[in-house]
Amino acid sequence: MHIIHSRTKAFAALAAAGCLWGTGFLFGKWALTELTVGQLVLYRFLFAAVGFAPAVWMATSRAETRIARHDWLIVLAAAVVGVPLQFLIQFAGLARTTVSHASLMVGVLPVLLAAGSALFAHEHVHARRWIALVASTIGAGLIAFGASAGEAGSQATLAGDLLVASSLIGGVAWILLCQRLMKSRNYSPINVSAYVMTIGAAMLAVWVVGSEGLPPVHLSTRTWISVIASGIVATTATTYLWNWGLVRVPASQAGVFLNLEPVVGALLGVALLQDILGPYALIGGIMVIGAAIVVALDGS
């Protein structure tokens, strides 16, 4: 009974993480009314870094969990592709498309990760996963085609959808680099996330302040709530919840909950921002999410 109860709590944590990740584009869209893409992403990760500060402090206080000299190159690479590169491109795409389209595009990530694991981590990938990759790619293409055909009005654009999709390459590289760190040395998932996110936030600050100057502080209450929630809720809290659940259930089962992010994001866009999902986006979204579920269940 105790094991069942523990797994139930783990699944609840994973589900909460998936749903909270789905709020990131909504908060971002609201904040973009007053901030540039760089300023938005900077605020998000500065607040995330505050949330990760306790984990960084505990990790650096013990010699066995500090970053080893030979691991610094991987940490820095993961930080640059995982924060500035990925999110500046992703939110530049969001500024040019709808929350719903951006959320559905992110649903391609689990399938791309399976392909990346096969190509670069030499993991065995079944034929079903390659079929899912093709289906997911076609689905993403349909979503982008719907934007170019104007089925979502002027809110969604092909350029925006493609920028969001291309940012996922950085996301895959980030995940694989973090995975390599956790396998090569005794770093916990939380330690790796805290180090990479905090260093990535510092890199982002140098870039944004150097190119745009200091971000504005006289913002509306809604914008402040949006950037704080993006950092603390949609970044730090989701990471802690996800990692807590991930150590208690198989990764193949946990992967199913990643699909809550595009579903929740798309629903929030339609319900709160009056996004339009035409037939191409709906069919493409079903293909993307369905393919991700196939990948998640393939190893269970």
C-alpha positions in Angstrom: 0.0 0.0 0.0 2.9 2.4 0.8 4.5 1.8 -2.6 1.2 2.5 -4.4 0.7 5.7 -2.4 4.3 6.8 -3.2 3.8 6.2 -6.9 0.5 8.0 -6.8 2.2 11.1 -5.3 5.0 10.8 -7.9 2.5 10.7 -10.7 0.7 13.7 -9.2 4.0 15.6 -9.1 4.8 14.8 -12.7 1.3 15.8 -13.8 1.6 19.1 -11.9 5.0 19.7 -13.6 3.6 19.1 -17.0 0.6 21.4 -16.4 2.7 24.2 -14.9 5.2 24.0 -17.9 2.1 24.6 -20.1 1.6 28.1 -18.5 5.0 29.4 -19.6 3.9 30.7 -23.0 0.8 32.3 -21.6 2.8 34.2 -19.0 5.4 35.0 -21.7 2.7 36.4 -24.1 1.3 38.7 -21.4 4.8 40.0 -20.4 5.7 40.7 -24.1 3.2 43.5 -24.1 5.7 45.6 -22.1 9.1 43.8 -22.5 11.3 42.8 -25.3 12.1 39.1 -25.9 15.5 39.5 -24.2 14.1 41.3 -21.2 11.4 38.7 -20.7 13.7 35.8 -20.8 16.2 37.6 -18.6 13.6 38.3 -15.9 12.3 34.7 -16.1 15.7 33.1 -15.5 16.8 35.7 -12.8 13.7 34.7 -10.8 14.4 31.0 -11.6 17.9 31.5 -10.3 16.6 32.8 -7.1 14.5 29.6 -6.8 17.5 27.4 -7.5 19.8 29.3 -5.1 19.2 26.9 -2.1 20.2 23.9 -4.4 23.3 25.7 -5.7 24.3 26.6 -2.1 23.9 23.0 -0.9 25.7 21.6 -3.9 28.7 23.9 -3.7 29.0 23.4 0.1 30.1 19.7 -0.4 33.2 18.8 -2.3 31.7 15.7 -3.9 28.9 17.7 -5.5 30.9 20.7 -6.7 31.5 21.0 -10.4 34.7 19.0 -11.3 37.3 20.8 -13.4 36.9 18.4 -16.3 33.1 18.9 -16.3 33.1 22.7 -16.7 33.1 22.6 -20.5 30.0 20.4 -20.6 28.3 22.5 -17.9 29.0 25.7 -19.9 27.8 24.2 -23.1 24.6 23.0 -21.5 24.1 26.4 -20.0 24.5 28.3 -23.2 22.3 26.1 -25.4 19.8 25.4 -22.6 19.1 29.0 -21.6 20.2 31.9 -23.9 20.1 30.0 -27.2 17.0 28.0 -26.6 14.8 30.5 -24.9 15.8 33.6 -26.9 14.9 31.8 -30.1 11.8 30.2 -28.6 10.3 33.4 -27.3 11.2 35.3 -30.4 9.0 32.7 -32.1 6.2 33.3 -29.5 6.3 37.0 -30.2 5.4 36.1 -33.8 2.8 33.4 -33.2 0.1 32.3 -30.9 0.4 30.6 -27.5 -1.6 27.6 -28.9 0.7 27.2 -31.9 3.9 27.6 -29.9 2.6 25.1 -27.3 1.8 22.5 -29.9 5.2 22.9 -31.6 6.9 22.1 -28.3 5.1 18.8 -28.3 7.6 17.7 -30.9 10.4 17.7 -28.2 10.0 14.1 -26.8 10.2 12.7 -30.3 13.2 14.8 -31.2 14.8 13.7 -28.0 14.4 10.1 -28.9 16.0 10.7 -32.3 18.8 12.7 -30.7 19.5 9.9 -28.2 19.8 7.4 -31.0 22.2 9.6 -33.1 24.4 11.1 -30.3 23.9 8.9 -27.2 23.8 5.6 -29.3 20.6 4.5 -27.6 18.6 1.8 -29.4 15.5 3.2 -30.9 12.7 0.9 -32.1 11.1 1.4 -35.6 7.9 2.7 -33.9 9.9 5.7 -32.6 11.2 6.5 -36.0 7.6 6.3 -37.4 6.5 8.6 -34.5 9.3 11.0 -35.5 8.0 11.2 -39.1 4.4 11.6 -37.9 5.4 14.3 -35.4 7.3 16.2 -38.1 4.3 16.0 -40.4 2.1 17.3 -37.6 4.4 20.2 -36.9 4.4 20.9 -40.6 0.6 21.0 -40.7 0.6 23.5 -37.8 3.1 25.7 -39.6 1.2 25.4 -42.8 -2.0 26.4 -41.1 -0.2 29.6 -39.9 1.1 30.3 -43.4 -2.4 29.8 -44.8 -3.9 32.3 -42.4 -6.2 29.9 -40.6 -5.4 31.6 -37.3 -5.7 35.1 -38.7 -2.7 37.4 -38.4 -1.9 36.1 -34.9 0.1 33.1 -36.0 2.9 33.2 -38.6 5.1 30.6 -40.3 8.2 32.4 -39.1 7.0 32.3 -35.5 6.1 28.6 -35.6 9.5 27.7 -37.3 11.5 29.7 -34.7 9.7 27.8 -31.8 10.4 24.5 -33.6 14.1 25.3 -34.3 14.6 26.2 -30.6 13.8 22.6 -29.7 17.2 21.5 -31.2 18.8 23.5 -28.4 16.5 21.8 -26.0 17.5 18.4 -27.1 21.2 19.3 -26.9 20.7 20.7 -23.4 19.0 17.5 -22.2 21.6 15.2 -23.7 24.5 17.3 -22.2 22.8 17.3 -18.8 22.2 13.5 -19.1 25.9 13.1 -19.8 26.8 15.0 -16.7 24.5 12.9 -14.5 26.0 9.7 -15.9 29.6 10.7 -15.8 29.7 11.8 -12.2 27.6 11.7 -9.0 25.5 14.8 -9.8 21.8 14.6 -8.9 19.2 15.9 -11.4 18.5 18.8 -9.1 22.2 19.7 -8.8 22.7 19.6 -12.6 19.5 21.7 -13.2 20.5 24.3 -10.6 24.0 24.7 -11.9 23.0 24.9 -15.6 20.1 27.2 -15.0 22.0 29.6 -12.8 25.0 29.8 -15.0 22.7 30.1 -18.1 21.0 33.0 -16.3 24.3 34.8 -15.8 25.2 34.3 -19.5 21.8 35.6 -20.5 22.3 38.7 -18.2 25.6 39.5 -19.9 24.1 39.3 -23.4 20.8 41.2 -22.7 22.3 44.0 -20.6 25.2 44.3 -23.1 22.9 44.5 -26.1 19.8 46.3 -24.6 20.9 47.8 -21.3 19.2 47.2 -18.0 15.6 45.9 -18.3 12.8 48.3 -17.2 11.5 48.1 -13.6 8.3 50.3 -14.0 6.0 47.5 -15.2 2.3 46.7 -14.6 1.3 44.3 -11.9 0.3 41.7 -14.5 3.7 41.8 -16.2 5.5 41.5 -12.8 3.3 38.5 -11.9 3.9 37.0 -15.3 7.7 37.2 -15.1 7.8 36.0 -11.5 5.5 33.1 -12.2 7.5 32.2 -15.4 10.6 31.9 -13.3 9.4 30.5 -10.0 6.4 28.5 -11.1 7.1 27.5 -14.7 10.8 26.9 -14.3 12.0 26.3 -10.7 8.9 24.6 -9.3 8.4 22.4 -12.3 12.0 21.2 -12.2 11.8 20.3 -8.5 8.4 18.5 -9.1 9.6 16.7 -12.2 12.9 15.5 -10.6 11.1 14.4 -7.4 8.6 12.3 -9.4 11.3 11.0 -11.8 13.3 9.2 -9.2 10.1 7.3 -8.1 8.7 6.1 -11.4 10.3 4.8 -14.6 11.4 7.5 -17.1 9.3 5.8 -19.8 6.1 6.3 -17.8 7.1 9.8 -16.6 7.5 10.9 -20.3 3.8 10.6 -20.9 3.3 13.6 -18.6 5.4 15.8 -20.9 2.4 15.8 -23.2 0.4 17.9 -20.7 2.5 20.9 -21.5 1.3 21.4 -25.2 -2.3 20.4 -24.2 -2.5 22.9 -21.3 -0.7 25.6 -23.3 -3.0 25.3 -26.3 -6.1 25.2 -24.1 -5.0 28.3 -22.2 -4.3 30.1 -25.5 -7.8 29.4 -26.8 -9.6 30.1 -23.5 -7.7 33.2 -22.3 -6.3 34.8 -25.5 -8.9 33.8 -28.0 -6.4 31.9 -30.1 -7.8 30.2 -33.2 -7.0 26.6 -33.9 -8.0 25.8 -37.5 -8.3 22.3 -38.9 -4.6 22.1 -39.9 -3.4 23.0 -36.4 -5.9 20.6 -34.8 -4.9 17.7 -36.9 -1.2 18.5 -36.6 -1.5 18.9 -32.9 -3.1 15.5 -32.5 -0.3 14.0 -34.6 2.4 15.7 -32.5 0.9 14.8 -29.1 0.0 11.3 -30.3 3.5 10.6 -31.6 5.0 11.9 -28.2 2.7 9.4 -26.3 3.8 6.6 -28.6 7.5 7.5 -27.8 6.8 7.7 -24.0 4.9 4.4 -23.9 7.4 2.5 -26.2 9.7 1.8 -23.4 7.2 1.0 -20.7 
